[in-house]
Amino acid sequence: MKRLFGNLILAAVVLAVVAFFAAPAVAFLAIRSAAEASDVQGLNRLIDFNAVRQSIRPQLTGRAEAMAPPPAFLEDPIGALRRQFENNPIIRPPDADAYLTPAALAALTRGEGRQADRWSATPPPAAAEPVRKPWPRPAYWGVNRARLAVADRAGARTVFTFERRGPFEWRLVQIGLPPAPAPVPPAA
């Protein structure tokens, strides 16, 4: 009887450890499933949209200073004025929200990277060929943070960063897009 009880406790501990380390991958697959089903409530439970939006904006503009808070007017009046001109609402920066629609999120989980925003305006057509759904690969694994990467056909990786919010609850807090292709110079 003691041996059976000991084996049950050992099995429960092993199952808890496996579930602990598999939880980010389960969260990734849940995001893919909710995005494909256009389940907005499910996506709201799995994604911290404000944090993801803030992580995508500087990647689209190509400027790292977009993440820094604006300088105070009393401390740096010229810098504060310059930042106001840079954030002019007339000059529209790339829209990070285009990557946060269910169709675009589904495309990101399939590894479409920077091209995923095109699905936010038009839904994907019904494909005659099966849709490619690559498995995420661990890029970093920590106790409170995990990164999973999905590669496209060319090998460019889209990285999803998850943060622990409970013992087995993980939320998406950042999406790292693949590097933008270098612009092709015009032919002379």
N, C-alpha and C positions, 0 to 999 in steps of 0.2 A: 504494500500500500504506500509506504514511504517513497519507494522508487517511482511509482506512477505519479505521485504528487510532485516529486522533484523533476520528473520529465515534463510534466505539464507546466511547471514554473519556468523551466528552461525554454520550452517551446514558446511560451508567452513573451519572454524576454527577447528571444530571437525574432519573433514576429514584430514586436515593438521596434526593435532596431532597424529591421528591414523597412517597415512603414515610415520610420523617421527619415531614412535616407532616400526613400522613393517618393516622398511627398512633393518635392519640387517638380519632378517629372510628371506626376499625376496632375499637379496644378497646370503644367504646360498643356497636357493633353485635354484637360477640362476647358482651358481657354480656347484651344483649337475647336473642340466640339461645340462650345457655346457660340463661337464666332461663326461657324458654319451653319448653325441653326438660327442665327440672328437673335440669340437670347441675351437681350440687353441687361436684364436683371442679373443673370448669371455672370456676365462680364463685369458688372459693377461690384460683385462680391469678390472677384478674382483679381481685379486690376485697380491700382491706385492711379486713376487717370491724370490727376494733377502732377504727380511725380513723373509719370511717363511723358506727359506733354512737355514738361520742363527739360527732360532728357533728350527729346527729339529736336526741339527748336534750334539749339546751337549746332547740331549736326547738319541741319538743312541750310543754315546761313553760312556755315563754314567759319564762324567767328566764335572763339572760346569766351570772349568777354561778354557774350550775350547771357551767360549764366551768372556772372558776377552781379551783385546788387548795385544799383546806381549810386554814385558818390553823393554825399550830402552837399547842398549848395553852400553852406557856411565853410565847410572844409576844403572843397575844391570847386569853386564857382565855374571855372572854364570847363572842367570835366563834366559837371552836371549839365551845363548848357549843351555841350557836345553830345552827351547821351540823349538829351531831349530831341535833338535834331536827328540822331540815328534811329530813334524809336518813333519817328514821325508816322502817324497813321495813314498819311497819304501814300507813302512808300510801303507797300504791303510785303512783309516778309513771307517766305514760304509757309504754308498752312500746316502746322503739326497735327491739327484735328483730322486732316485727310487720312492720316495713318491710324486713326483711332475708331474708325467705323467698323462694324462687324465684318464686312467683306474685306476691308484692308487688313484687319487683324488676322483673318483666316489666311490671307495671302502671305502675310509676314510669317506665320507659323509653317507655311509650306516652303519658306526660303526665298520668297520673291524680292526681299530687300527693298531697295529704293523704288522699285517699280510697283510696290504694293499700293501706293496712293491712287493709282489709276482705277482701282476697283471701288474707290469711295464714291465716284460719280456714276459709274455704270456697274450693275451687277455682272458677275462673270457669266458668259454664255454656257449653256449646257454643252459639255464637252463630249465628243464621241470617244475620246481616249480617256483612260482612267486618270484621275488627278493624282499627281505626285505628292505624297505625304511623308517626307523624310523624318526619321527619328531624331530627336534632339540628342546632342552629345554633351556631356558635362565639360564645361570650360573652366569652372572653378567651383569648389565645394567647401563651404565653411559651415559652422554651426548655425549662424544666423543669416547667411547670405549664400545663394547659389546662382551660378550662371550656366545657362544651357544655350548651345549654339546650334543653328540650323544652317546648312550650307546649300547654296543654289547649285545649279548644274556646272557653273564655271568655278565653283569653289569659294566664292565670297560668302562670308559668314554673317548672319544676323544673330546677335547675342541678346538673350532675354535674361534679365537679372531679377531674381526673386528674393524677397526678404521675409524672414519668419515673423509671424504675427501671433503665433500660439504654438503649442507643442507640435501640432500636425498641420497648421494652417500657414500657407505661403501666399504672398501677393506679389504680382508683377509690379516692379517699381521703375524699371528702366528697360529701354529697347535700344540696343546699339546697332545702327544701320551699317551696312558695308561701306567702305570708302566710295566716294563719288568718282565716277570715271573721269580721267583727265580730259579737258576740252580739246577737241581736235582743231588745230589752227587752220584758218581758211587757206585755200590754195591760192597762190599768187599768180 
